[in-house]
Amino acid sequence: MFSIQNILSISLTLFLVIDILGSVPIIISVKKATGELKPVSIIGFSGILMIAFTIIGESLLGVLGIQVKSFAIAGAVVLLLLSLEMILGATIFKSDDGGKSGNIVPIAFPILAGVGTLTTIISLRIKYAIPDVVVGILVNLVIMFVVLISMNWLEKKLGVQTLSVMKKFFGIILLAMAVQMFMNNV
């Protein structure tokens, strides 16, 4: 039923695509702009989205008449806006509810469970069984939760100047990823 080798492959693939460690400066930036983080809400929403996409993602997009490529382009636009916010210091994503949403947008979607993650899940689903993909997702959710609950500690350890440089650097990386995602799907 479960294949340890498949679960390891799926977990590693998702870990690299989600890139939670590379997202630390982005998450800290969003946290400062919108208020406190709510890791349980963020992980809960990300998990539901990823598992639902494992089971019904491609069918759902088909029913809505949305091609996977169009979905990827829409995600690229959101990532583009987020990267410009990081590079230019503009405020694009702000909490409409005083932070009560727990930063679901943009942290849960599109940073953690973004278009890259969701399209990767569709690809993994074609190659692997649903139970293996779900376990791989759960492994990554645990890792993401640990990083999110450590965010204040990470912020203190990295310092303001390091975070500022990392924010600009990862903003440019995120911009390049958005452009690449757009170009790959046009």
N, C-alpha and C positions, 0 to 999 in steps of 0.2 A: 504494500500500500504506500508507505512513505519511503523515499529513497534519500538517505543521508547525503550521498554525493550530489543529487539533484538539488536538495535543499541548500547545501553549501554553495553550489554554483549560482542559484537564484539569489541567495542572501548577499553574496559578494557582488553580483551584478547590480542589484538594487542599491547596495551601500555606495558603490561608485557613482551611480546615476543620481541618487539623492544628495550625496556629498554633504552630509550634515556638518562635518568638521569645517569644510570650506565655507559653509553658510553661517558660521558663528558671527563674523562681522556684520553680515546682512541682518541677522536676527537681532543682534544688539542694537543696530541702527533703527530697526523697526520698533523695537522695545522702547527706545528713547523717544521716538516720535509719537507712539500711540499709548504708552503707559505700560503697566506690568504685563508680564507673560502669564498665560494660564496653560501650563504644559498638558494638563489632563484634557482640556478642551481641544488643544491643538493636535495632540496625538490621537484623541478619539475621532476627530473629524478626518484627519489624514488616514487613519486606519479604515474607517468606514468607506471612505472614497476609494482607497486602493483595493480593498477586498471586494467592494461592489463592482469596481472596474474589472477585477479578475473574472467575476462571474458573468456580468452583463454588459461590459464596456463597449465592445465592438457592436453588439446588437443594439444597444441604446443609441449610439451614434448613428447607426443605420436607420433606426426608426425615426430619428429626428432629421434624417436627411443630411447629416454632417459627415463628411469624409474625415478620416483620421488626419490627413494632411491639413485640412482646414482647422481642425482642433489644435494641431501643432502650431499653426501660424498665429492663431488667437493667443495661445500661451506665449509665443515669442514676443508679441506686442506687450503683454503684461510684464514680461521679464525686461523688455526694453525700457519701459517706464520706470520700473524699480531700479534698474541700473543707472538711469539718468538721475534719479533722486539721490543715489549714493554718490555719484561723481560730482554733481552740481550743487548738492546740498538743498535742493528744492524739496518741498513737501507735496507729494502726490498721494501717497497712502496715509490717510489719517482716520482715526477711529470716529465713526459717526455716533457711537453710543457710549462714549467716555471709556472705552477699553473693555466694556462688558462682554464683547464677543470673544475675548481671549486671543485676539490677534489671528483669528482664523484666516482672514485675508490680510496680508499676503503670505503669512508664515506657513500655515497648513496647506494653502493653495495660493499661489503656484510654487512656492519655494520647496517645500518638502514633498508634497504629493502633486507635483506639477505635471505639465504636459510631457516632459521627458520621462518622468516616472510612470505616468499612466500609459504612454505609448510603449514603454519598455515592458510593462505588465502585460499588455496585449500580445507583444512578441513572445514573452516568456510563456504565456498561456497556450500559444500555438505549439510550443515545444514540450512543455511539462504539464503534469497533471495538476488540477486545481488544488488538491490538498498540499502538494509540495510548494506551490506558489504562495498559498496562504501562510504556511509556516515560515517561508522566506520573508514575507511581509512582516509577520509578527516579530521575527528576530530583529528586523530593522526598526520596528516601532519601539522596541525595548531600548535599543541603542540611541534612538532619537530622544526618547524620554529622559535618559540619563544625561545627555548633553543639555537638554532644555532646563532640567532642574539644576544643572551646574552653571547656568549662564551668568548669574551674579558673581560667582567665584571666578569664572573665566574673564569676566569684564574687569574685575579687580586685578587679577594676575597680569593681564595683558597691558593695562594702563591706557590712558587717554590718547597719548601720541601714537602708540602702536596701533590702537584701534582705528584712529583716523587714517593712518597710512594703509592699513589693511582694508578699510572700507572703500577707499578710492581704488586700490588695486583690484579687489574683488568686484567692485562696480564695473571696472573695465573688462574683467573676465566675464562677468554676467552679460555685459553688452555684447561681447564677442559671441557668447553662447546664443544670445537672442538672434543676432544677425545670422549665425550659422544655421540655427533652427529654421529661421525664415527662408533662407536660401535653399536649404535641403527640401523644403516642402512647397516651394513655388513652382 
